[in-house]
Amino acid sequence: MNITKRRFLQTVGSIGGVGAVYRSMQALGMTGIGTASASQLSLPSGSGNGRSVVILGAGISGLVAAYELSKAGYDCTILEATERAGGRNLTVRGGDLLEESDSRQNVQFGSRPDLYANMGPARIPYHHRTILAYCKEFGVELEVFTNDNRAALFHNRERFNGKAVASRQVNTDMRGYIAELLAKAIDRNALDSEFTSEDKERILAMLEKYGDLDDNRQYKGSSRGGFKRQQINAGLKSGELNSPLAFDELLQSDFWIYKLHFDQFLNQNPTLFQPVGGMDAIVNAFNERVGTLIQYRSIVKEIRKSADGVRIVVQQPVMNGQTVVVNADFAICTIPAPVLVDIPNDFFKDYLGAIKSLEFVPAVKIAYQTSRRFWEEDQAIYGGISWTDQDITQIWYPPYGYHRENGILMGAYIWGKEPGLRFSEMTPQERLQAAINQGEQIHSGYANEIATGVSRAWLKVPFQKGGWAYSNEIRETLQKPDGPIYFAGDQASALPGWQEGAVLAAHAAVQGISERVMSA
């Protein structure tokens, strides 16, 4: 059978993921150097003097818009329905109160600075240059977020006798088997008509290194996967290699579908960052600059266009529940679509259709304070993520506070629709117990390690009603103004669920307003 280079790379990709394809392309001399760019925004000083903008929502997008517009002289007002800024950027600490539509939770974490949980965004990819630029500008200190850890675990209930296996062994054995299969295909001259002899030698050499094959180009195990007798490294003497995991078991597991190459997805590529002490350090930095512009507990009841701009009807506590009207030249709407769809407005038909079509992910996060850092002490797991095919999907280990007495473990991060809906319908206590039961399948004795916990089901959060939009196919409509009304938030970007998307959408709205004013 003749195989073209394109078909060869497609086959490699379907089995080994992006990493295997990239290494194959490197061996064939087919890779180039990519470039990255950041969104730049610099409005002329004083260009907004005499102009007003009302911003609906004090999430990251609203805060960014207010900061940039106010620097240029615009009179900005931020209307925020809740009692806090940040939107889905939420870091919880001991003493906090979490409210959902049908429940309240008191956070009972300890008072140490590292005992916190990011219940919304928790990582920033290195190429999210705009949000990182604000961190640099404001002096928000960053540390590395460990996304991929070869000491973390893969768990599939139907495979390996239901036991969790170390990522280092799953990755090593899968690579070895793939490399052996491809080496055999090349040795059998299946690729002769399309590959030159030089191509063959380079691919074979790459496969030998990639899969750690023996002299016969067979995979018999590798030190990359660790050693037997509960050891990871060899120690003082030569260690005995782990026996390779059965290839058929690996293929029948769900690991290879995307979990094995999760860190190859662009937004999961290392290096990732997080602010030291909690993601809300970014919110706090914006609050220092535009916090006086925010009117809290201001619930938008109507969004209307007027002869002179916009007319926003708002319910505020200072008016004893009565409504007031906020008039402005422009509005930037960052209200999440599941909330916005129920607010009376006079948007044009296309915008209404786009908003109604946005379905949000029923994301759930569950965080526990543990009595000790058992993942470090027992299994040498320092940061990273373990995977399971159970509803909880992931367990995150904190990439900070190493070797301290205890810590905060993310016991579940759920974004699948059905699991998310199941956990959202539970009471907070039911969620905690269900996640503990599932965590026990990954870490024996897990329940005994938990001291206290808290959950966040974003579907149940007032004025949010979900995590982020599933699709970016119809967001182009929301990237255009509906008269004097501009839309922002990550839902108006191709990066739903990421703060970078929220920032870029805010920049686009701000730039649109500025160009309109400058050309008037």
N, C-alpha and C positions, 0 to 999 in steps of 0.2 A: 504494500500500500504506500503510495506517495503522499507525503505530508508537507504542506507549505509551511514557511516560517510563521505566517499568520495563524494557521490551524494549530501548529505546534504550541504557540503561545496561548491560544484559547484553551487548549487542553490542559496546559500547565496551570492556567488561572482557575479553571473549574475545579481542579483538585487541590492545588496548593495556595490559592489566593494571590493577592497582589504582590506580596513579597517574592514569591517564587517567579512570577512573571518578570518582575524588575531585575532579579538576578540573572535570569535567562537573557533578557535584553542587554544587560551589561556584558555578559559573556560574548554576545554576538555583536557588540559595538553599536547597539541601536539606541542608546539613551542619550539624551541631551540635558542641558541645564535649564530648569524652569526659572521664572521670575515671579516675584510677589510685589504687590503694591498696596499702599494704604490710602484710604479716603482722606483727602486734605480739605479743610474747611477754614477759610479766613475771610470773614465779612469785613467790609470797610468800616472803620471806626465812625460812629455817629450816623451810619447809613439808615438806621431804624428810628432815628429821633422823630417823635410825633406819631409813631405807628404803634398799634397795640395787637397783641396776640394772646389768645386764651388757649391754654394747653390742657387737654383733658386726660388726666392720669399722671401720677408722679412716679411711674416706673422708670427704668433706666432711660428709655427713649424720651420720655417727657422731661426728665432732668437734663439730659444732654441738650435738647432743643432750647430749654429755658436758659441754660448756661451760655450757649453760643449766641442766641438772639439778644440777651440782655447785655452782653459785651459790646454789641453793635448799636446799643441805644434803644432797642425795642422795649416797650412797656409790657412786661409779661405777667400773666396770672396763671398759676397752676391749680386746677380743681382736682382734688384727690378725694375719692369716696370713703377711704378708710382713715385710720388714725396714724398711719405710717407711710413713709416713702419707700420706694424700691420695687413695688409690684411683686414679681416672683423671685426677686433677689431677697431671700429670707434666710437669715442666720438666727438660730434659736439658742438661748442660754438659760441656765437655771434662773427661775423666777419669771420667765416669760409666760404669757397666756396665749394659746393657739385656739382660735375660734373657727369652726366650720358651720355650715348652715343648720346642723342639728346636734352639735356637740361643742364642748370646751375642754381643753387639756392644759393642765399646769405642768410646765417643764420643770423637772426636779433634778436636773444635772447639778453637779458640784460647781463651786465658784472659781475653780482654777481657770486661767485664761484659755487653755487649750481644750476645755470641755465644752465644745459647741458643735452644732451640726448645721451644715448648709442644706436646707430643705428644698431649695430651688437650684439655680445654677451653682456648680461646684468646681468647674475647671475652665481654663481659658487656653485654647490652642495657641501655639507660638505665632501662627500666621494671622491671628485676629488682631491686626495691627492697630486698629482705631481704639478699641477698648484698652489695649495695652498702652497706647500713647497717653490716654487720660491717666492711667495708673502712674506713668512716669511723670507727667505734668503735675499731678497732685501729691506726689511722694508716697503713693500707696505701695508699701513693701510687699514683694512677691516671694513665694517659695515654689519649688517644683511640686506638682501634683503627680503622684505615681499612678499611672493608668494601667500599665501592663507589668505584671510581676510573675516571673517564672516559678516562684514558690507558691503562688496562689493556686486555686483548685478548679477543676472541671468536674461537674457532677451530672450524670444522666441516670435516672432511676432504673432504666432497663439494661444498662450496660455495666460491665466490670463489677457484677454482683451488687450493684447499687451503691458502690463505694466511690467517694471522690478521689480523683487521681491528680497528681501534681501537673501543673501547666508545663513545667520543664520537660516532663516525660512525654506528654501528649505532643508537644511541638517537635521534640527531637525524633520521636518514633514516626510521626507522620512525614516529616521531611525525609527520613531515611528510606521509608517505603516508596515515596514518590520518586526519589532520586534513583533507587534501584530499578523501578519500572521503566523510567525514561532511559536509563543507561542501557537496559536490555533492548529497548526499541532501537536505539542508535546502533548498538553492536550487531543487530540483525539486519542492518542495511535498509531498514524501513524508511529511512530519510534520505538515502543516497541521491535521489534525483533532484532534490531541492537544496541540500546542504553540501557545501564544499568539504574537502577533507580537513581543511583548517577549521571550518565551523564545527565539524564533528569533534575534533580534538579539544577545542575550547569548551564546548558543551559538556563533554565527558569529564574534563578537568573540573568544571564548575560543579557538576553533579556529585563528584567524589567529595569535594569540599562541603558542598551544601548539605549533603545527606550523611557525611562521615562514613562513607562506604569502605569496605575492606579492599584488599588487593584484587579480589575477584569481582569487585563492584557489587557486592551484596551487603545488605544491611543486617547486622547481627547485634545491634545495640550500640550505645555510645555513652561516653562519660558525660556528655552534655545533659543526659537525662538523670544524672545522679547515680547513687550507689545503694546497694542493699543494706539490710539490717538497720533501717531507720536513719541511715546517714544520708547526707546530701553530698558532702565532699569525701575524698578518699581518706583524709586524716594522716596519721603517721606512716601507715603502710599502704601498699597498693590495695585499692578497694575492689570489691566484686561488683561488676556492673549490674544494674537492674535488667531483668529480662524484658525484652520489648513487649509492649502491649500488643495484643492480637490485632492484626490489621483489619480483619473482618469486624471486630468490635468497634474499632475506630470509625470505620466506614458506616456502620449502622447507628452510631451515636449522632447527636446533632451538633457536635463540636465544629465540624468542618463547614457547616452551612454559612456561618459568619463569625462565630466566636473565636476561632483560631486566627483569623486575620482581622479581628476587630481593630487592632491598633494600626492597621493599614488604611482604614477609612480616613480620609483627609482630616476631618475634624477630631480624630482620635490619635493622630500622629504625635509622638513625643517630639519636642518637649511641650508639656502642658504646665500651666501655672495656676496658683490660687493665691489670693491675698493672705498675708500672715494674720492669723486671728479671726478669720471669717470673711466670706464674700461680701458682707455688708460694709466692709471698709470702703468699698467703692461708693456705695450709697452715702455713707457718712461724709466722704470727701465732697461729693456734689452738694450735700445738705449745707456744708460750711459755706458754700458759694451762692446757692440759690434757695436755701431753706426758707428765707423770709418771703418768698414769692408763693409759697404753697398755702392754700386754704384747705385744711383737712375737714373730713366728714362733710364734704360737699358733693352731694349725689346729683349727677346730671339727669334731669327729667326730660329735657327736649333739646334737640340740636336743630337750629333753623338758620337759613340764610336770610339776610336782610338787605335793604337797599344800600346800606353803607358797609356791609361785611357779614358778621355773624351775630346771632342772638341765641345765647345759651340759657336755658331755664334750669335753675339749680335749687335744690333743697338743702338748707344749711341749718345747723342747730342754733346759731345765733338769732335766727328768725323764728324760733319756736316751731320748727317744722314747716313754716311757710316757705314758699318759693320766692326766689329773687331772680333777676335777669342780669346776665353779664353780657355786655356788648363789646365787640372788638372788631378790628379790621380783618383779622384772620383767626382761624382755629386750627390747631394741630390735634387730631384725635388719635390717641393711643389706646383707647378702651378695647379690651379683648373682644373679638367677634361674637362669642357666645353671650356676652353681656350687651354689646352694642346692638345686636339684632332686635332686642326688646325695647330700645329707647326710641320714642317717637322722633321722626326726623323728616326732612324733605330732600334726602339724597336722590340723585338720579337713579334710574332703574338699574343700570349696569353696576353701580356701587352696591345697591341693595342685594343684587344677585351674588356679587362676589362675597359680601359679608355673610350671607345666609349659607353659602357653600363651604365655608371654612369649618371643618370639624376638628375639634381639639382633642388631644390625647388625654385620657383619664389617668395621668401620672400619679404615682404614689411613692412616697419615701417614708421609711421607718428607721429611726435612729435609737440606739440603746447605749446607755452608759454601763460599762461592764465592771465587775469587781476586780479584774486584773486583765492585763493585755495578753490573754492566752494565745492569740495568734502568733505573737512574737515569741513568747516563752516556750510554747509547745511545738511550733512548726516553722519558726524563723520566717514568718511572713511580715515584711515591713512595707506597708502600703500595697496598692494594687487592688485587683478585683477578682473574686471567685464567681464562677458561673454555675447555674443549675437550671434544669428544665422545669423546675417547680415555679409556681406563680411569683415568688419573690425575685426571681431572675438573677439578681446579683447581690453579693455582699461586698461592701467596700471597707478596706482597712485604712485607718487614718495615716497619711504620709507626714505626720508631725507628732510631737510628744513622745518620741521613741523612748522606751525603757522606763517610762514613768509608771506609777503604781497602777493606774487604770486608764481608760480612754473611752472615746465615743466611736462606736462601730455603726456603720450604715447597714442595718440588717436586711434591708430590701430596697431595691430601686426598680420599680415596675413601670413599664410604658406600653406593654402589650394591651390591646383593647379589652379582651375578655378578662385577663387577670386583673387589669386595672379596675374594671367595673365590679368584679367580685370583691376586691378589697375596699373599694369606695363605699360599697353598701354595708360593710361591717361597721360596728361601733369601734371607737379607738382601742378599747381594751381587747376586742376580738381580733383586730389587726395585729396587735402586739403578740397575742398568744399564737395566732396562726403563723406568723413569721418566725416565732421561736420554734414551733414544731417543725417547720420546714428547714430552719437552720440546723436543727439537730441532725438532719440527714447528711449534713456536710461536716459539721464539727460535733463529734460525740461529746456529750456532757454540756452542750451549748446552753441549755436552760439554766444550769447551775451558775453560769457566769454572768447572767443578766441581773443588773441592779434596778434599773428603771428605763423607761422608754417613752417615745413620743412618735406620732405619725402625722403625715400631711397628705390628705387626698385632695388634690387640686380641683377635682371636679366639684367638691363640696365647699370650696372656698368662695364666699360672697365676692362679687365684683371681679372674679377671675373665671370660674366655671370651667377649668381645664388647664392643662399644662402648656401646650403649644399646638400649633396647627399641623395636621398630618402632611398636607401637600403644599407645594409652592406653585402649582400650575396656574392658578388664577390670580396671583398677587400683582401682576402687572397693572391691573385695574386700580388697585389701591396705591399704586405708585404715582398716580396722576391726581391732581386736585379736582375736587368737585366744587367748582367756583372758588370761594374763599376758604374752603375746608380742605385741609391736607391730612393725609393718614400716615401714621408711623407705628412704631412697635415692630417686633420681630415678625409679626404676621404679614407685614408689608415688605418683607425681604425674602431672599432665597436661603436664609439661614434661620428657619424657625427653631425656636428653643435655645438660641444662642444670644448672648448679650451683644455680640458683634452685629448681629442682624438688627437688633433694636437701635444700636448706635448709627449704623449706616442708613437706616430708614429715617432716623431723626435728621441726619445730615442732609439727606435728599429733600426732606420737607423744608428745612431751614434754607437751603440753597434756592429752592423754588420760590419761597417767599421773598428772599433777598433780590433775586433777579427780577421778580415782578415789580417790586418797589423801585428798584434802580432804573427800570425801563419806563416807569410811569411818567 
